[in-house]
């Protein structure tokens, strides 16, 4: 599974998503808004994103926010602790 995490600097929920992915031994690509991509580029690419982090899985599943990410992980049978 190809996972990309879009995060913003200082975002606690973004760090928590990355921690959970690590605990589950899931590799991911991290893209930080303002460092790796501009805010404008991100908003143009994902106008439906409501809050950070934004997780894209296999270029198909789009998840916005930690609560939704945790539900997705549970659906996959993965740990969210």
C-alpha positions as CSV (number, residue, x, y, z in Angstrom):
1,X,0.0,0.0,0.0
2,X,1.3,3.4,-1.0
3,X,0.7,6.0,1.8
4,X,1.4,9.7,1.7
5,X,0.9,11.9,4.8
6,X,0.5,15.7,4.2
7,X,1.1,17.5,7.4
8,X,1.7,21.0,8.7
9,X,4.6,22.1,11.0
10,X,3.8,21.7,14.8
11,X,0.6,19.6,14.1
12,X,0.2,17.1,17.0
13,X,-2.4,15.1,15.1
14,X,0.0,14.8,12.2
15,X,2.7,13.4,14.4
16,X,0.2,11.0,15.9
17,X,-0.7,9.6,12.5
18,X,3.0,9.1,11.7
19,X,3.5,7.4,15.0
20,X,0.5,5.0,14.4
21,X,1.8,4.2,11.0
22,X,5.2,3.4,12.4
23,X,3.8,1.2,15.2
24,X,2.0,-0.8,12.4
25,X,5.2,-1.0,10.3
26,X,3.5,0.8,7.5
27,X,5.9,2.8,5.3
28,X,4.7,6.3,4.2
29,X,5.9,9.4,2.4
30,X,5.8,12.6,4.5
31,X,5.1,15.9,2.8
32,X,5.1,19.0,5.0
33,X,3.1,22.0,3.8
34,X,5.3,25.1,3.5
35,X,8.4,23.0,3.2
36,X,7.9,20.3,0.6
37,X,4.8,21.9,-1.1
38,X,3.2,25.3,-0.9
39,X,-0.1,25.8,0.8
40,X,-1.5,27.0,-2.5
41,X,-0.3,23.9,-4.3
42,X,-1.8,21.6,-1.6
43,X,-5.2,23.5,-1.7
44,X,-5.3,23.2,-5.5
45,X,-4.5,19.5,-5.4
46,X,-6.9,18.6,-2.5
47,X,-9.6,21.3,-2.2
48,X,-11.8,18.9,-0.2
49,X,-9.3,18.5,2.6
50,X,-10.8,20.0,5.8
51,X,-8.0,19.6,8.3
52,X,-4.6,18.1,8.8
53,X,-3.2,15.5,8.6
54,X,-4.4,14.5,5.1
55,X,-3.6,10.8,4.3
56,X,-3.7,9.5,0.8
57,X,-3.6,5.7,0.3
58,X,-3.0,4.2,-3.1
59,X,-3.9,7.5,-4.7
60,X,-7.5,6.5,-4.1
61,X,-8.4,6.7,-0.3
62,X,-8.4,10.3,1.0
63,X,-8.5,10.8,4.7
64,X,-8.6,14.1,6.5
65,X,-8.0,14.4,10.3
66,X,-6.9,12.0,13.0
67,X,-10.4,10.6,14.0
68,X,-11.1,9.5,10.4
69,X,-7.6,8.1,10.1
70,X,-8.1,6.0,13.3
71,X,-11.4,4.6,11.9
72,X,-9.7,3.7,8.7
73,X,-6.9,2.0,10.5
74,X,-9.3,0.0,12.6
75,X,-11.2,-1.0,9.4
76,X,-7.8,-2.4,8.2
77,X,-7.4,-4.4,11.4
78,X,-4.5,-2.2,12.6
79,X,-3.6,-0.9,16.0
80,X,-4.4,2.7,16.8
81,X,-2.7,2.7,20.3
